[in-house]
Amino acid sequence: MYIMQDNIDNIIKLAWSDKTSFEKIKRIHGLTESEVIKIMRKNLRSRSFKLWRTRVNGRTRKHEKKRSLSEKPFKLESYV
């Protein structure tokens, strides 16, 4: 699997983002969660990778299926 450096930079940026799910990364770049983890492990310093894994583990925002169950739908009436 050969990925250009520009794509690797974009994948890392998307993976660091709390708002971007692994499913969205797969739609954009065609990479599974495990492939993203391998790219992160290879391209980040050891400490940075460990910090990222700690942040990502168990986060519902990184998985669309979990996110839809954990978020309540937005209702404008409750804010007006």
N, C-alpha and C positions, 0 to 999 in steps of 0.2 A: 504494500500500500504506500504510494507516494503522494504526499500532500505538500503543496507549495507553502513557503514560509508565510506569505500573506494570509493564506487560509488558516495556518496554525495560529497565527496571532489573533485572527478573528475568533477561532474556536476557543482559545484561552480567554479572550475578553467575554465571550458569551457564557462560558462556564463559570467565570467569576461573578457574573451578574446574578443577583438573587431573583430577578424577574424573568429570566430566561430558563425555560424547562429543558430537560434533556430531549424531550420529544421535538421541541422546536429546533434544537441543534441538529437532530436527525433529519428533519424536513429540509433544513438549509444545506447541510453538508453531507448527509447520508451516513452519519456515524452513530453507532450505538453508544449507550452510556459507558460500557466497558472500554470501548475504543477511545472515548473522550478521556476517561480516567488514565489510560495508557499514555495518551498525548500529554496530559497534565503532568504525569509522573516523569516523563522523559524531558520535558521542557522547563519545569520549575525546579528551583532549588528544593532540597529535601524538606527544609523547615516550611517553606511556602506551600508545598504540596500537602504536608500534614495539616497545616492550618486550613487549607481549602477543604480537605476531606472531612475535618471536624465540623466545619460550617455546613457542608452539603449533607452530611449524614443525617437522615431523619427529617430533612426539610421537605415540607409538603409542596412548597413553591417550585421545587426542581422536578416535580412529577405532575403532569396535568391531571391524571386520574385522581391522585390524592388531593390536589388543589381544589378540584370541583366539589369534593366532599367536605373540605375543611372551611371553605369560604361561604358566607351567607350572601345571598343575592343582594345587590344594591337596590334600595328602595328610596326614591327621591322624596316621597311623602314623609319619611321619618326625619328628614333633614330640613324640611320647610316649615 
